[in-house]
């Protein structure tokens, strides 16, 4: 069955430091992969997604993620953290002809001044 | 601006009562979804709809039902609320199309079942 694992329920970085949030997926068919961000008391907002084509995907707010099929990974990175990046981040997977999106458990990012 | 709204934003109910959560979108999207969010589980799909009169069960559909009588609305009904259904509920929508479509989420409804 298709699933998503996010390594680390909490990640803390200093302002200006690299952000790395890990996501691994399990899928027997080519996946579509998403990163969503959730700010406190709000719904989820799309950061970026991979469907086909270029494996390095750039999103909003300076985030990017790289689809690595051999590692079944889709890690999210940002070169320099900002205080406004503090939020919960969810990795999700769907696959062709199937809208049953599976989410990871989420990673809460804290940014220290 | 187009948007997706949910009501109520907060609800307290008692075990055994029927509860309906509303979801309304103004994007004219064909696809609509209901998720629940619980600590340690991320979001899990309850029901979804690809259009008027279409409904489908998701991963955790037991105890929930939906109906789609128009494009804009997908109400979620808890037939007989249970404490295990205490959660935050999110509605989402996407344009007609496949699984690669972006889903747009509402602000959520926080439900407490006592």
Interface residues (C-beta under 8 A of the other chain):
Chain A: X4 X6 X9 X32 X34 X36 X41 X42 X43 X44 X45 X46 X49 X51 X90 X92 X94 X95 X96 X97 X98 X99 X100 X101 X102 X103 X104 X105 X106
Chain B: X4 X31 X33 X35 X40 X41 X42 X43 X44 X45 X48 X50 X58 X59 X90 X92 X94 X98 X99 X100 X102 X103 X104 X105 X106 X107 X108
